[in-house]
């Protein structure tokens, strides 16, 4: 039995007749008929009732057709997986805030499940990475949700995180405003999406902070706060090490301020199958960690 015979059978079932199937897959009606007869002889059953015109599938034919579809799908999936492993090489941009916690876990899963799928990481800000994807310099990027998606790009979100105020554990005050205005402000990169989002909400609410330093690492910001050097606004990451000890976490605003992270790629990306694999791994990890928290 050959896969081509199964493909012919499925084509006849899908198109409702030998002639229509032949037109769809580029064979004559007689060639289709010969292939079906050979398959019937090999199986020892009649797949079609030829008394009717056009021939109609028998119950055995319908049952075998269902199995044939499953076999063809399995073969297609296997070919796709093998192709990805043999040819997979992805230039992936990532924002710095995802490079601890989620990204390392995803790369470990990727290496274990697709050992021949190589990912080269390029770090940068969301805006810069989006432009690199748009210009075809990299295949995809993990970025914060853009306010306006560039034409020709597609957006695939996978995690939502709250922005929170972090302060030394002995900081006085209950509300974010009084804590932010009473302590030195440790700012996370102004040029980053998180930095701009924080600045926007501080300005909208009229909160006046006294900036004492600006850091380019969330871990560095957290350590500064833990040592009592000030207060900051940062994302409460779903998959990362928890905040250091001696830190208070306070909601930022009455209505949660959310940052959404996702994958961005070109709509007609020739490496979309590789991006899809990476995206699914990221989704599965986020789901797994969310279930652990429940």
C-alpha positions as CSV (number, residue, x, y, z in Angstrom):
1,X,0.0,0.0,0.0
2,X,1.3,3.4,-1.0
3,X,0.6,6.9,0.3
4,X,-0.4,7.9,-3.2
5,X,-3.2,5.4,-3.1
6,X,-4.5,6.8,0.2
7,X,-4.3,10.3,-1.3
8,X,-6.3,9.2,-4.3
9,X,-9.0,7.6,-2.1
10,X,-9.2,10.8,0.1
11,X,-9.4,12.9,-3.1
12,X,-12.4,10.9,-4.4
13,X,-14.2,11.1,-1.0
14,X,-13.5,14.8,-0.8
15,X,-14.6,15.7,-4.3
16,X,-17.5,13.3,-4.6
17,X,-16.5,11.3,-7.6
18,X,-13.7,9.9,-9.7
19,X,-13.8,12.5,-12.4
20,X,-13.8,15.5,-10.0
21,X,-11.0,13.9,-8.0
22,X,-8.9,13.4,-11.2
23,X,-9.4,17.1,-12.1
24,X,-8.3,18.1,-8.6
25,X,-5.1,16.1,-8.5
26,X,-4.2,16.0,-12.2
27,X,-5.1,12.4,-13.1
28,X,-7.5,10.9,-15.6
29,X,-10.7,9.2,-14.5
30,X,-9.3,5.9,-15.7
31,X,-6.1,6.4,-13.7
32,X,-8.1,7.1,-10.6
33,X,-10.3,4.0,-11.2
34,X,-7.2,1.8,-11.5
35,X,-5.6,3.1,-8.3
36,X,-8.9,2.5,-6.4
37,X,-9.2,-1.0,-7.8
38,X,-5.6,-1.8,-6.8
39,X,-6.3,-0.6,-3.3
40,X,-9.5,-2.6,-3.1
41,X,-7.6,-5.7,-4.2
42,X,-4.9,-5.2,-1.7
43,X,-7.4,-4.7,1.2
44,X,-9.8,-7.4,0.0
45,X,-12.9,-5.2,0.4
46,X,-15.0,-3.0,-1.9
47,X,-14.5,0.7,-1.1
48,X,-17.1,1.9,-3.7
49,X,-20.5,0.6,-4.9
50,X,-20.2,0.7,-8.7
51,X,-23.8,-0.2,-9.3
52,X,-24.7,3.4,-8.6
53,X,-23.6,6.2,-10.9
54,X,-21.4,7.8,-10.0
55,X,-19.9,5.2,-7.7
56,X,-20.7,5.8,-4.0
57,X,-18.5,4.9,-1.0
58,X,-19.4,1.8,0.9
59,X,-19.5,1.8,4.7
60,X,-16.1,0.1,4.6
61,X,-14.9,2.8,2.2
62,X,-16.0,5.6,4.5
63,X,-14.4,3.9,7.5
64,X,-11.1,3.3,5.7
65,X,-11.2,6.8,4.3
66,X,-11.3,8.2,7.9
67,X,-8.2,6.1,8.7
68,X,-6.5,7.2,5.5
69,X,-7.0,10.9,6.4
70,X,-5.5,10.3,9.9
71,X,-2.5,8.5,8.3
72,X,-1.9,11.3,5.8
73,X,-2.1,13.9,8.5
74,X,0.4,12.0,10.7
75,X,2.8,11.8,7.7
76,X,2.3,15.5,7.0
77,X,3.0,16.5,10.6
78,X,6.1,14.2,10.7
79,X,7.5,15.7,7.5
80,X,6.9,19.2,8.9
81,X,8.7,18.4,12.2
82,X,11.6,16.7,10.4
83,X,11.9,19.7,8.1
84,X,12.0,22.1,11.0
85,X,14.6,20.2,12.8
86,X,16.8,19.8,9.8
87,X,16.6,23.4,8.5
88,X,15.6,25.4,11.6
89,X,17.6,28.6,12.2
90,X,15.9,31.6,13.6
91,X,17.1,35.2,14.2
92,X,15.0,36.2,17.2
93,X,15.0,39.7,18.7
94,X,14.1,40.0,22.4
95,X,13.6,42.8,24.9
96,X,16.0,42.6,27.9
97,X,13.1,42.1,30.4
98,X,12.2,38.8,28.9
99,X,15.8,37.4,29.0
100,X,15.6,36.1,32.6
101,X,13.0,33.6,33.5
102,X,10.8,33.0,30.4
103,X,13.3,33.0,27.6
104,X,15.9,30.7,29.1
105,X,13.1,28.2,29.9
106,X,11.8,28.4,26.4
107,X,15.2,27.8,24.9
108,X,15.7,24.7,27.1
109,X,12.4,23.2,26.0
110,X,13.3,24.1,22.4
111,X,16.7,22.4,22.6
112,X,15.2,19.2,24.1
113,X,12.3,18.9,21.6
114,X,14.0,20.3,18.5
115,X,17.8,19.7,18.9
116,X,18.5,20.9,15.3
117,X,16.5,24.1,15.7
118,X,18.9,26.9,16.4
119,X,17.9,30.3,17.7
120,X,20.2,33.4,17.6
121,X,19.2,36.0,20.1
122,X,19.5,39.7,19.3
123,X,18.7,42.1,22.2
124,X,17.1,45.5,21.9
125,X,14.2,47.8,22.6
126,X,10.7,47.0,21.3
127,X,10.7,49.8,18.7
128,X,14.1,49.0,17.3
129,X,13.3,45.3,17.1
130,X,10.0,45.9,15.4
131,X,11.7,48.0,12.7
132,X,14.3,45.2,12.2
133,X,11.6,42.7,11.7
134,X,9.9,45.1,9.2
135,X,13.1,45.5,7.3
136,X,13.7,41.8,7.2
137,X,16.9,41.9,9.3
138,X,15.5,39.4,11.8
139,X,12.7,36.8,11.4
140,X,10.7,37.7,14.5
141,X,11.0,39.5,17.9
142,X,9.6,39.2,21.4
143,X,8.5,42.7,22.2
144,X,6.0,44.7,24.2
145,X,2.6,45.3,22.5
146,X,3.0,48.2,20.0
147,X,0.6,51.1,20.2
148,X,0.3,50.9,16.4
149,X,1.4,47.9,14.5
150,X,3.5,48.6,11.4
151,X,1.9,47.6,8.1
152,X,2.8,44.1,7.0
153,X,3.5,42.8,10.5
154,X,1.4,40.4,12.6
155,X,1.2,40.3,16.4
156,X,0.9,37.2,18.6
157,X,0.5,38.0,22.4
158,X,1.4,35.3,24.9
159,X,1.6,37.0,28.4
160,X,0.1,39.9,30.3
161,X,1.9,41.4,33.3
162,X,0.9,44.1,35.8
163,X,3.1,47.1,36.5
164,X,3.6,47.5,40.2
165,X,5.3,49.8,42.6
166,X,8.2,48.2,44.6
167,X,9.5,49.9,47.8
168,X,11.7,49.0,50.7
169,X,9.7,46.9,53.3
170,X,9.9,49.7,55.9
171,X,8.6,52.4,53.5
172,X,5.8,54.4,55.1
173,X,2.5,55.0,53.4
174,X,-0.2,52.7,51.9
175,X,-1.0,54.4,48.5
176,X,1.3,54.3,45.5
177,X,1.2,58.1,45.2
178,X,2.5,58.9,48.7
179,X,5.2,56.2,48.5
180,X,6.4,57.4,45.0
181,X,6.5,61.0,46.0
182,X,8.2,60.5,49.4
183,X,11.2,58.3,48.3
184,X,14.0,58.7,45.7
185,X,12.8,57.3,42.4
186,X,14.9,54.6,40.7
187,X,13.9,54.8,37.1
188,X,14.0,51.9,34.6
189,X,15.3,52.9,31.2
190,X,13.4,55.9,29.8
191,X,13.8,54.6,26.3
192,X,12.3,51.2,27.1
193,X,8.6,50.6,26.6
194,X,8.2,50.0,30.4
195,X,10.0,53.3,31.1
196,X,7.7,55.2,28.7
197,X,4.6,53.5,30.1
198,X,5.6,54.4,33.6
199,X,6.3,58.0,32.7
200,X,3.0,58.4,30.8
201,X,1.0,57.2,33.8
202,X,3.0,59.3,36.3
203,X,2.3,62.4,34.2
204,X,-1.4,61.6,33.7
205,X,-1.9,61.3,37.4
206,X,0.3,64.3,38.3
207,X,2.6,62.2,40.4
208,X,5.9,64.1,40.9
209,X,8.9,61.8,41.5
210,X,12.5,62.7,42.5
211,X,14.6,60.6,40.2
212,X,17.8,59.5,41.9
213,X,19.2,57.1,39.3
214,X,18.3,55.3,36.1
215,X,19.1,51.6,35.6
216,X,19.0,49.3,32.5
217,X,18.2,46.1,34.3
218,X,15.1,45.1,36.2
219,X,17.2,42.9,38.5
220,X,19.4,45.9,39.3
221,X,16.4,48.1,40.0
222,X,15.0,45.5,42.4
223,X,18.3,45.1,44.3
224,X,18.6,48.9,44.7
225,X,15.1,49.0,46.2
226,X,15.7,46.0,48.4
227,X,18.7,47.9,49.9
228,X,16.6,50.8,50.8
229,X,17.9,53.2,48.1
230,X,14.5,54.2,46.7
231,X,11.2,53.2,45.0
232,X,10.4,52.1,41.4
233,X,7.7,51.0,39.0
234,X,8.4,47.7,37.3
235,X,6.5,44.8,35.7
236,X,5.5,41.9,38.0
237,X,6.8,39.2,35.8
238,X,4.9,35.9,35.6
239,X,7.9,33.7,35.0
240,X,11.0,35.0,36.7
241,X,12.6,34.9,40.1
242,X,10.4,36.6,42.7
243,X,11.3,40.1,44.0
244,X,14.2,40.0,46.5
245,X,13.4,39.9,50.2
246,X,12.7,43.2,52.0
247,X,10.6,44.6,49.2
248,X,7.0,45.8,49.4
249,X,4.8,45.4,46.3
250,X,2.0,48.0,45.9
251,X,-0.5,48.2,43.1
252,X,0.3,50.9,40.5
253,X,-3.0,52.9,40.2
254,X,-6.6,51.8,41.0
255,X,-7.0,50.3,37.6
256,X,-4.1,47.8,36.8
257,X,-1.6,49.1,34.3
258,X,-0.8,46.1,32.1
259,X,2.1,45.4,29.7
260,X,1.5,42.7,27.1
261,X,4.4,40.8,25.6
262,X,4.2,38.8,22.3
263,X,5.9,37.7,19.1
264,X,6.0,40.0,16.1
265,X,6.7,38.8,12.6
266,X,6.1,39.7,8.9
267,X,2.7,38.5,7.6
268,X,4.3,36.5,4.8
269,X,7.3,35.3,6.9
270,X,9.0,32.4,5.1
271,X,10.1,31.1,8.5
272,X,6.6,31.3,10.0
273,X,6.7,27.6,10.8
274,X,9.7,28.2,13.0
275,X,8.1,31.2,14.7
276,X,5.0,29.2,15.3
277,X,7.0,26.5,17.1
278,X,8.7,29.1,19.3
279,X,5.4,30.8,20.0
280,X,3.7,27.6,21.1
281,X,6.5,26.8,23.5
282,X,6.1,30.3,25.1
283,X,2.4,29.9,25.3
284,X,2.7,26.4,27.0
285,X,5.2,27.8,29.5
286,X,3.0,30.7,30.5
287,X,0.0,28.3,30.9
288,X,2.0,25.9,33.0
289,X,3.2,28.6,35.3
290,X,-0.3,30.1,35.6
291,X,-1.6,26.7,36.7
292,X,1.0,26.3,39.3
293,X,0.0,29.6,40.9
294,X,-3.7,28.5,41.3
